[in-house]
Amino acid sequence: MSAMWLSDSQKIGVAFCSGGGLFLIGGVMLFFDRAMLAMGNILFLIGLTIIIGPQKTLLFFARKQKAKGTAAFFGGLLLILLRWPLIGFCVELYGIVVLFGDFLGTIASFARGFPVIGPYVGLLMDRLGLGRRNAELPV
């Protein structure tokens, strides 16, 4: 039996983040539907807050080196709410890359182990060079 490292409330947070991701994908598939994009963002932020806690969430978005990403993310959300969903989504996507770019390699390495899509993710990682980012580290 494997030990779970997530508490019950963190599992709920993961569900909120997953729902937010699904709403974001649905909003893009429905030609940038404003309501779905907004709901996806709100669910994602609620899930992130539940997973890491309110203080750490505020500290994450308030870091000086992530100020551009935070401004772009929330600016994009504001543009979506002000009925500019395509432009808002593009601005928000830039913010997500700046804010969560450090985690993309870790997420891709985790996704490499998935049964069906794992080999494709691994091939994409190798082409983009994400798998070799920390290859020079001795540990």
PyMOL commands that set and color helices and strands:
alter all, ss='L'
color gray80, all
select helices_A, chain A and resi 8-29+34-52+54-62+64-81+85-111+118-128
alter helices_A, ss='H'
color red, helices_A
deselect
rebuild
show_as cartoon
